[in-house]
Amino acid sequence: MTITDAALADVIAKLTGTTPAPAAKPWCQAGCGERLDPILVTDPATGGGLHLGCEPPAVDLAPEPPATGGIGLAGPPAAYTGTPPSTVGELRQMLIDFEANRPRTRQKALGPSELGTPCQQQIARKLAGAPRRPITAPTWAPFAGTAVHASMEDVVAFWNAQLGRERWLAEDRLVVHEGVPGVDGIAGNGDAFDTDHDMVVDWKYVGKTALNKLRRAKAAGRPPAEQVSAEYRVQGHLYGLGHERKGRTVRHVRLVLLARSHDYDESAEWTEPYQPDIAIQALDRYFATVDLLDALNVAEQPEFITGVPATPSADACKWCPFHRPGQPAGWAGCAGDTAAQLRRVDTFTDGLIAPKTP
């Protein structure tokens, strides 16, 4: 092992507590640590030069300007005076980009929360990887709901700790169906399971519209099947099947509608006996949709996606990522509930184009 003169001088200085004298020039500019033979000096003014075989230091003659986009690539802002730019404005775009790049937003595999939609074509478009509607505004309600779900996991863990036993199972991974060769299975994380009452519990962070709909349905004496949306109901029973497949007894399915307001006491809940047939029917439709996509040869003829039955409605289309109102239905999107659109147009123009309807 070779010790350079510079390194040796530094060691002596540390041992003796002295400051090493400046190294005598000339030194090799390659940074190898060895003094340079005078005959190799190429710049007498500075004493600079290179040993034979030493690489010259890299010099970027035309450096690229700093990147201005992407996580971790943006350089510091230019000097400015006055009020800083709006954080609300900057955060808005970041939330849009965050949602567009989430794995769940980009994935094609479906989970229990997506099998309950009444519209089979929506399921087919997700399976086929059809283009989704561009995200142009923050998906604030779902974002807040995700945050509440994460906090409820902590609450349930605290609940168990207070009891000194594991009454609640939170965020349990459930395999509802393993799938078949070439077809993804259905799996997801169950929000909570109450082992004291053999009950699936699914948290829903909702606004007044959903809460009022549930209360009106209960007040009208409607059966549980008509009190909440099909998506919510089917999802709950699919989770029930997942728990059952893990060897647990499942007796009830409950949706806890947590109020999206300052007042927790506005929250409500929906409960019905567990019915595995509801989950099995949803799975049957899922596999039938896969077969229909294959029969229509959508992989090579994407426009044939419109051959999958659609069940548009004002509620379902509002949140559908493939809804393109006012455009012809095709691979690029679905026109959705055109009848509802016409009704809205009629309401808006009533009395403007023709005499007002009595």
C-alpha positions in Angstrom: 0.0 0.0 0.0 1.4 3.4 -1.0 1.0 6.4 1.2 1.2 9.7 -0.5 3.3 12.6 0.8 0.2 14.6 1.4 -1.5 11.9 3.4 1.7 11.3 5.4 1.9 15.0 6.2 -1.7 15.1 7.4 -1.1 12.1 9.7 2.0 13.7 11.2 0.1 16.9 11.8 -2.7 15.1 13.6 -0.3 13.2 15.8 1.8 16.3 16.7 -1.1 18.7 16.9 0.5 21.0 14.4 -0.9 22.4 11.2 0.8 21.0 8.2 2.7 23.4 6.1 1.3 24.1 2.6 2.4 21.4 0.2 5.1 22.4 -2.1 4.0 22.9 -5.7 3.7 21.6 -8.2 0.9 19.1 -7.6 -0.9 16.9 -10.1 -4.2 18.4 -11.1 -5.8 15.0 -11.4 -6.0 14.9 -7.6 -4.0 11.8 -7.2 -2.1 13.2 -4.2 1.4 13.0 -5.6 3.7 15.9 -6.3 4.4 16.6 -9.9 7.8 16.3 -11.6 8.8 19.8 -12.8 9.3 18.5 -16.3 5.5 17.7 -16.4 4.4 21.2 -15.5 2.3 22.6 -18.3 1.2 25.9 -16.7 4.2 27.6 -15.1 2.0 30.3 -13.7 0.2 27.9 -11.4 2.5 24.9 -11.4 -0.3 22.8 -12.7 0.1 19.7 -14.8 -0.7 16.0 -14.9 1.1 12.7 -14.4 1.3 10.4 -17.3 -1.8 8.2 -17.2 -3.7 10.5 -14.8 -7.1 11.6 -16.2 -7.8 15.3 -16.4 -10.7 16.6 -14.2 -14.0 16.5 -15.9 -15.1 19.9 -17.2 -18.6 20.6 -18.3 -18.2 23.2 -21.0 -21.9 23.6 -21.6 -23.8 22.7 -18.4 -27.5 21.9 -18.7 -29.9 24.4 -17.1 -31.5 23.1 -13.9 -34.6 20.9 -14.2 -37.8 22.7 -13.5 -40.2 19.8 -13.1 -40.6 16.5 -11.4 -40.2 15.4 -7.8 -36.7 16.2 -6.5 -35.7 17.9 -9.8 -36.8 21.4 -9.4 -34.1 23.8 -8.5 -34.4 26.6 -5.9 -36.6 29.5 -7.0 -35.0 32.7 -8.4 -34.6 35.5 -5.9 -37.8 37.5 -5.6 -39.3 40.2 -3.5 -42.8 40.6 -2.2 -45.4 38.1 -1.1 -44.6 34.4 -1.8 -46.8 32.5 -4.4 -50.0 30.9 -3.2 -49.4 27.6 -1.4 -53.1 26.8 -2.0 -52.6 27.2 -5.7 -49.4 25.2 -5.8 -50.9 22.5 -3.7 -53.9 22.2 -6.0 -51.8 21.1 -8.9 -49.7 18.8 -6.7 -52.9 17.0 -5.5 -54.0 16.6 -9.1 -50.6 15.1 -10.1 -50.6 12.9 -6.9 -54.0 11.4 -7.7 -53.0 10.8 -11.4 -49.9 8.9 -10.4 -51.3 6.8 -7.6 -50.9 3.1 -8.2 -54.6 2.6 -7.6 -55.5 5.1 -10.2 -53.4 3.4 -12.8 -54.0 -0.3 -12.0 -56.3 -2.5 -14.1 -56.9 -5.2 -11.4 -60.2 -4.6 -9.6 -61.1 -4.8 -6.0 -64.3 -5.4 -4.0 -65.1 -1.7 -4.1 -65.4 -1.7 -7.9 -67.5 -4.8 -8.5 -70.8 -3.4 -7.2 -71.3 -0.8 -9.8 -74.5 -1.4 -11.8 -72.7 -0.5 -15.0 -71.0 -3.5 -16.5 -69.3 -1.4 -19.1 -67.5 0.6 -16.4 -66.1 -2.7 -15.1 -65.1 -3.7 -18.7 -63.3 -0.4 -19.3 -61.3 -0.8 -16.2 -60.3 -4.4 -17.1 -59.4 -3.4 -20.7 -57.4 -0.4 -19.6 -59.5 2.1 -21.5 -58.4 5.8 -21.3 -59.7 7.6 -18.2 -61.1 11.1 -18.1 -58.2 13.5 -17.3 -58.0 14.6 -13.7 -58.4 18.4 -13.8 -59.3 19.1 -10.2 -58.2 17.7 -6.9 -60.2 14.7 -5.9 -60.6 16.2 -2.4 -63.5 14.1 -1.0 -61.8 10.7 -1.8 -58.4 12.1 -0.6 -60.0 13.1 2.7 -61.8 9.7 2.9 -58.4 7.9 2.5 -57.0 10.0 5.4 -60.0 9.2 7.6 -59.6 5.5 6.9 -56.0 5.6 7.9 -56.9 7.3 11.2 -59.7 4.9 11.9 -57.1 2.1 11.8 -55.3 3.9 14.6 -58.6 4.3 16.5 -59.5 0.6 16.2 -56.0 -0.3 17.5 -56.5 2.0 20.4 -60.0 0.5 21.0 -58.4 -3.0 21.2 -55.7 -1.7 23.6 -58.4 -0.2 25.9 -60.2 -3.6 25.9 -57.0 -5.5 26.5 -57.9 -7.9 23.7 -58.3 -8.0 19.9 -62.0 -7.4 19.4 -61.4 -5.6 16.1 -59.5 -6.7 13.0 -58.4 -3.7 11.0 -57.2 -3.5 7.4 -57.1 -7.2 7.1 -56.0 -8.5 3.7 -58.9 -10.5 2.2 -58.8 -12.7 -0.9 -62.4 -13.0 -2.2 -61.4 -15.1 -5.2 -58.0 -16.3 -6.3 -58.8 -15.8 -10.0 -58.2 -18.3 -12.8 -55.4 -18.7 -15.3 -55.1 -15.4 -17.2 -57.6 -13.6 -15.0 -56.8 -11.6 -11.9 -58.4 -12.6 -8.7 -60.3 -10.2 -6.4 -58.7 -9.1 -3.2 -58.7 -6.0 -1.0 -58.2 -4.7 2.6 -61.3 -4.9 4.8 -61.7 -1.8 6.9 -62.7 -3.6 10.1 -64.3 -6.8 11.5 -66.0 -6.9 14.8 -65.3 -10.4 16.2 -67.7 -9.9 19.1 -70.6 -9.8 16.6 -69.2 -11.6 13.6 -69.7 -8.4 11.6 -68.1 -6.7 8.7 -67.7 -3.0 9.2 -66.9 -0.7 6.3 -66.2 3.0 7.0 -67.6 5.5 4.5 -66.7 9.2 4.8 -69.7 10.9 3.2 -71.5 14.2 2.9 -75.1 15.2 3.7 -76.5 13.8 0.4 -75.7 10.2 1.3 -76.7 10.6 4.9 -80.0 12.2 4.0 -80.7 9.5 1.4 -80.2 6.8 4.0 -82.4 8.5 6.6 -85.2 9.1 4.1 -85.1 5.5 2.9 -85.3 4.2 6.5 -88.1 6.6 7.3 -90.0 5.4 4.3 -89.7 1.8 5.4 -87.7 0.7 2.4 -85.9 -2.6 2.7 -82.1 -2.5 3.4 -81.3 -3.3 -0.2 -82.8 0.0 -1.3 -81.3 2.1 1.5 -77.8 2.5 0.2 -76.1 2.3 -3.2 -75.5 -1.0 -4.9 -71.7 -0.3 -4.9 -71.6 0.0 -1.1 -73.9 -2.9 -0.5 -72.1 -5.4 -2.8 -68.7 -4.3 -1.5 -69.7 -5.1 2.1 -70.9 -8.6 1.2 -67.7 -9.3 -0.9 -65.7 -8.4 2.2 -67.9 -10.8 4.1 -67.1 -13.6 1.7 -63.4 -12.8 2.1 -63.6 -13.1 5.9 -65.6 -16.3 5.5 -62.9 -17.7 3.3 -60.4 -17.1 6.1 -62.5 -19.3 8.3 -64.5 -16.7 10.2 -68.2 -16.8 10.9 -69.9 -13.8 9.3 -73.4 -12.8 10.4 -73.8 -9.2 9.6 -72.6 -6.5 7.2 -72.5 -2.9 8.3 -71.7 0.4 6.6 -70.8 3.2 9.0 -71.4 6.5 7.3 -69.1 9.0 9.0 -70.3 12.5 8.6 -68.1 14.8 6.5 -68.8 17.8 8.7 -67.8 19.3 12.0 -70.4 17.2 13.9 -69.7 13.5 14.3 -73.2 12.9 15.6 -74.6 13.5 12.1 -73.1 10.0 11.2 -75.4 7.1 10.6 -75.1 3.4 9.8 -76.7 0.7 7.7 -76.8 -3.1 8.6 -78.2 -6.2 7.0 -77.6 -10.0 7.5 -74.6 -11.3 5.5 -75.7 -12.9 2.2 -72.9 -14.7 0.4 -75.1 -15.0 -2.8 -74.8 -11.3 -3.3 -71.0 -11.6 -3.4 -71.1 -14.7 -5.6 -73.4 -12.9 -8.1 -70.9 -10.0 -8.3 -68.1 -12.4 -9.0 -70.1 -14.2 -11.7 -70.6 -10.9 -13.5 -66.9 -10.1 -13.2 -65.9 -13.3 -14.9 -68.7 -12.9 -17.4 -67.3 -9.5 -18.3 -63.9 -10.9 -18.8 -65.3 -13.5 -21.2 -67.3 -10.8 -23.0 -64.3 -8.7 -23.6 -62.5 -11.7 -25.1 -65.6 -12.5 -27.3 -65.7 -9.0 -28.6 -61.9 -9.0 -29.2 -61.6 -5.7 -27.5 -57.8 -6.1 -27.3 -57.6 -5.8 -31.1 -60.9 -3.9 -31.8 -61.1 -1.4 -28.8 -64.2 0.3 -30.2 -66.1 -2.9 -29.6 -66.0 -2.0 -25.9 -69.4 -0.3 -26.4 -70.8 -3.8 -27.0 -70.6 -4.4 -23.2 -74.0 -3.5 -21.6 -74.0 -0.1 -19.9 -76.3 0.9 -17.1 -75.9 4.7 -17.0 -77.4 6.8 -14.2 -76.9 10.2 -12.9 -75.2 8.9 -9.7 -73.0 6.3 -11.4 -71.9 8.5 -14.3 -71.0 11.4 -11.9 -68.0 9.4 -10.5 -67.2 7.3 -13.6 -63.6 7.9 -14.8 -64.7 7.1 -18.4 -67.7 9.5 -18.6 -67.3 11.9 -21.5 -70.7 13.7 -21.8 -71.5 15.1 -25.1 -69.2 12.9 -27.1 -70.0 9.7 -29.1 -69.5 6.5 -27.1 -66.3 4.7 -28.1 -62.9 3.6 -26.8 -62.2 7.2 -25.8 -65.1 7.3 -23.4 -68.8 6.8 -22.7 -71.5 9.4 -23.3 -73.2 8.2 -20.1 -76.7 9.0 -19.0 -77.9 11.1 -22.0 -81.5 11.0 -20.8 -80.5 12.7 -17.6 -78.6 15.3 -19.5 -81.6 16.0 -21.7 -83.7 16.4 -18.6 -81.3 18.9 -17.1 -81.2 20.8 -20.4 -85.0 20.8 -20.5 -85.1 22.1 -17.0 -82.6 24.9 -17.7 -84.3 26.0 -20.9 -87.9 25.7 -19.6 -89.5 29.1 -20.2 -86.5 30.4 -22.2 -87.0 28.8 -25.6 -90.7 27.9 -25.2 -93.4 29.0 -22.8 -92.8 27.6 -19.3 -94.3 24.2 -18.7 -97.2 24.5 -16.3 
